[in-house]
Every structure is written in C-alpha cells, then in structure tokens.
Amino acid sequence: ALLPCVKASPLDGQAIGNALYGLQSLSSDSQVVRQLLVVFASKLKAFDCKMTEQEVSNALYGLQFMDLSITEVREIVDVLVTSVTSDDAEQSPSRDRRSQRSRHPLNPLASSESRLPSNFVAVAFPGTLSGERCRYLVDIGCDMGGFVRGVAQSRPEMRVVGLEMRSHAVTYAVARAREQGLQNAAFAQGNANVDLACLLRQVQDTGEVETVTVNFPDPHLLPEHRERRVLRGSLVKVLAEHLLPETEVLFQSDLALLVEEARAAFTVSRCFRATPWQSRQDLVDTERQKVVRRSGGTVHK
C-alpha cells in the first residue's frame, strides 16, 4: 500500500531527503526499499527546483548505511550528487528558509580513534615534485565542501583541504569536486580533536599551511555540551605546535558568543595574536554565510 501512495504524492526535496534518512534502518536489498529508491530517483530527476545541499546531506546520511553494490542505491546517489541548486536558485527565499535547518550535530568527544590515513596528503595530491613546497588552506569542519571548492576555484595554485567528521558529507564533497574537475581540492573524514595534528604533519612534508579556517561550527548550545565545541584549548595547542608564525587562523559564526570564546582561547594560549578580520577576495562565502546575510543577520569574525 505504501508504494502507490509515494508514487502519487508530490514530494519535494525536503520530503525525499527525510524519507531516505528514515530508510537507513531498513534492509537496502529488500524489494520494497529498492522499489522506493527507484521512485525517489525518478522524482528527483523530474524536479524543476532541485535540492538544497542540506536536503542532499540528509538523504546521503541515510544512504551511507545501505549497500552501494545495489544498482538502485548507486543510481540515487548519482542523482543526489547532481541535485544541488544553481547559483541563481540559491537566491530564492524558499531556499533560504530550507537552508536554515541544522545539520546533524555530532559529538567530537565520542571517539578517539583516528580515521585519517597516514598517506592521505600524498594520495590526494599525487603530482607533487621532489622538493616542491606547496601552499595549503585547511578548513576544519568543511561540511559539504562548498567553501573548499570555492577557494580551490579562486586559488588554483593553492591546495585546499577540508576535514569533516560526517562520512556522507565527505562522500558528497569528493564527488562534487571531481565533477568540477578540481584537482587542488581534497576532503578527509576525520575528527579535528584526533586527526588534525596528523593532517598538519603530512602537509608539512610537502609545504606549509597559509590559512586555517573554521566556518560556522556546530554551536553545541546546551550547557552540558559546551566541551564539544571545536575551538577549545586542546585544539589551539595543536595549531600552535604545527603552524608557522605567519599562518592565519580565521574563525566566523553567526553567534557572537562562539567568536568571543574562540578569541579568548587563542589569547590564553599566548601563541596567537588577535587581529581584525582582513577582507580577502579569495575566500568565498559559505552556504550559511549567504543565508545569514540574506536574512539580515550578522556574521561575527
């Protein structure tokens, strides 16, 4: 009875994203699930208004638990990768409202196991010449990778690396970068509390970090979750140990509290000097940044 209802329903991107998120608890090789995936794929292909990155994120989060060897699963993943709105569609008010939904916050303290391969940088950038020293930008918590891809496009001479805990977001970011032909962008699944030091050491083997960015991190607003925030003393210590004196660390959020807290953490370390944000043409706006500005909010830096 479910399948005819789904076929007849005028589902939008949010509904399909939520449905796929819910399917994660079901077996992907069951006949009903495979039939539903075929229906969802056909509806996505027929969209005039494509999905937002957050809706794609919700969908991919559910699909990551399914068997990618199944044809129907692979097909809908391919459809999702190409279902991001164009720059013109990103300006629509309806998309603004949908884009403000929170992504799924993860607890960075839940695991101390490293996921970063010891040869990640060498594999991500295989064309490095012996003795070549490259410039890097590292984006901590890159989410779906839009900022990383934008900087990679504006700075083709720079290598841009995104570090993100969510596997589905990394899968999506890698696919989009490949689709755009960006050979100077790479994405690693990892926890900054665990993997950042290893990543920075690998970077030092072939170059140096010019900039580290932290854009609109998960706020973890509940009092009992404050220790989960990304910029704490331990992370600042890692940055101080692995960055050159002239390296910039740029932090921005739509919550002034987080920016003040980050500034205090760097000040206490005595290894960094707080300076006003310098406007840089190569740093593109993030998805969240666009939404905040269009809604009249303030971006604190």
N, C-alpha and C positions, 0 to 999 in steps of 0.2 A: 504493500500500500504506500510505502514511503517514496518509491521511485517515481510514480506518476505525479505525485504532489510536487516533488523537486523539479521535474521537467516542466510543469505548468506554472511554477512560481517565477515572478520577475525579480530574481535575486540580483542584488547589487554587489559591489566588491567587498563591502563590509560583511555581508551575509555569507558569501562564499569563503572569505578568509576565516570567519568564525567557525563555519562548518568544517573546514579542513582541519582547523585547530582541534575541534572536537573528535575528529576521526582517529586521532593518534592512539586512542585506547582500543581500537578495533583492529582485527587482523587484515592487513592490506591485500592478502591473497583470497579473501572471501569474495564470492560472486557479487554480492550486493555492493560492497565497498568499491569494487572495480567498476561496476556499472555507474555508481555515483561519481566516480572520478571522471569517467567519460562525459557525463552530463555537465559537470563543473567546467571541464576543459572547453566544451563547446560553447557554454555560456560566456566564458572569459573571452574566447575568440570573437564573440559577437558584440562585445562591449563597444559602445561609442565613447563612453567616458571610462578610461582604464583605471586600474587600481592604484592607490597610493602606495608608497613604499612601506608604510606601517601595515596596510592590509596584506601586502605580499609577505611581510615578515610574519604575521600571524599564520598565514597559510603554510609557509615553509617550516614554521616551528612544528606544526602537526605532521607535515610530510617527512620530517627528518627521522621519525620513528617507523616509517614504512620501508618496505623492501624496494630499493631503487632498481633492482633487476626486473621488476614487473613493468611491462610496457605502459600500462595506464598511469603508473606513478611517474615514470620518466616523462611521459607526454605532458602531464600537467605541470611538472617542474619547468619544462621548457617554455610552456605558455606563460607561467608566472614571471620568468626571467625577462620576458619581453613585454610585460604588462604594466610597466611604470609609465606614468603620465609624461607627456611632453612638457617643455618649459612653459608653453602658453597655458596648458591646462593647469599647471601648478598655481597659476594666479587666481583660480576660481575660488569664490567664498566657500562653496560647498567642500572643496578640498581642504581649505584652511580648517574648517570645523572638524573634518575627519582626521586630519593630521595631528590634532592636538591630543589624541588619545595616547596614553602612556604605553611604552613598550613594556615587556615583561621584566621587572627588576629581578636581578639575581643576587645571591649573597656571595660576595667575593671571598668571604672567610670560610665558606663551607668546604672548600677543598684546598689542600696544599700540594697537590700533585701537579707537576709541570706537564704541559701538553706541547710545548714548543720543541720541534726537532732541533738537534744540535747543529744541523747544517741548513736551517731554514733560509738564511740570507743567501747562502751560496746557491741553493736550488732556485730561489725566487729570482735571482739576478745572475744567470749563468754566464753572461758575456763579459764579466769583469776581467780586465787585463792585469797581468802581473805588475805590481807596483802602482796601479791606478788608485787614486784616492777620490772617493765619491762623496757628494753632499747628500744628507738624508733629512727628511722630516718624518717624525714618528707621531702618529695620532693615537692617543690612549683612549680606548672605548669608542672605536670608529663606527659602531652600529652597522648600517647597511652600506657604508663606504662612500657615500656621496661626496663628502668633503675631501677624502683622499683622492678620489678620481678627478675632482675638480682641480685640485692643486697639481696633480700629475699632468693634467692637460695644459695648465698655465705655466708649469715649470718642467718642460721635457728634459732638461739637463739634470734634474734632481730626482732622487729615488724617494718615493713616498710609501711608508709602511703603516698599515693600520693594525692595531691589536684589539681584539674583541673576544669576549667570553662566549657569546652565543654562536653555536655552530651553524645554525640556519642563516644567520646574518652574514657570516663569513662565506658560506657557500654562494649566497646571492651576490655578494660584493665581488667575489672572484669571477663569477660568470659575467657580470656587467663589465668588469674591466677587460675581460677577454673579448667581449662583444665590441667594446670601444677601441680595441687594439692598443691598450695602454701597457706597454712593456716596462714602464718605470713605476708601476703601482703594484703593491703586494699586500696580502692580508694574512694575518696569522691568528689562529684561535688560541687564546691564552688568557690567563689571569694576570693583570699587571702586578699584583702583590707577589706573584710567584715567578712569572716569566719575563718581566721587563728587564731585569738585570742580565739575563741570558741573551735577550734580544740586543741590548745595547753593546754587550761584549762582542757579539757576532758582527754588528755594524762597524765596530772599531777595527775589525780585521781588514776592512776594505775602504774605510772612510771615516767620516765624523758626522755627528748629528748637528745640524744647523738650528733646528727648531723642534721642540716638543709641544704638542697641543693637547688640551683636554677640553672638549666641547660639550657643554650641556650634559654632564654626567648624571646618572641616577641620583636623585637627591636624598633618598632614604630618610624621609622626614620624621618617622616615628622615633621618639627619644631612645628606645631600646635598639634602634638600628643605626644610630649615628656612627658607630665604629665601622660600618660598612662603606662609608664614603671613600671615594678613591684617593683624594689628596689628604693623606694622613702623614704623620711624622715618618713612618717606615718607608713610604714611597718617596718622600722628599729626600730621605737619606740615600736611597738607591740612585736617584737623579744626581745628587751631589757627588756621588762616588764615580759616576760613569760619564758625566758630561764635561766638556771643556768650559773654561771660564766664560767665554763669549756666547755660549749657547743660550738661546731664548726659550723660556717656558711660558706659553700663552694659555690662559685659562679664561673661559667665559661661560656664563649661565644666565638664565632669566630670574634666578633667585639671588638677591644681593647677599643673603646670609652665607651661601656657599662660597662666593667670591671673597668675602671678608675672612672666612675661615681658612681658605686656601692661602690668602696673603699672610695671615698670621702664622700658618705652618711653615712657609718659606722664610719668614722673618726670624722665627725662633731658631731655625737651623743655622743662621749666620753664614750660610754658604751662598745665599742668593740676595740680590738687591732688587727691591720692588720698584718698578718704574711704570709710568703711564703707558697704556696700550698705544703702540705705534701703528697707524694705519698702513696696511700692506696690500698692494693690488693683487698679489699672487694668492692670497688667502681668500678663497671663495666663501660665500655664505653657506651655512649648513641648512638642512631642511627645517630644523627647529628655529633657527635664527630668522628665516624668512617668515615663518608663521607668527613669531612673536612680534616682529616689526609690522606686519600687515594688520595685526590685531591691536596695534597701538601700545604694545608693551615695551619694556626696556631691557636691553641686553647689557648685563654688567660684565666688565672685563678687568 
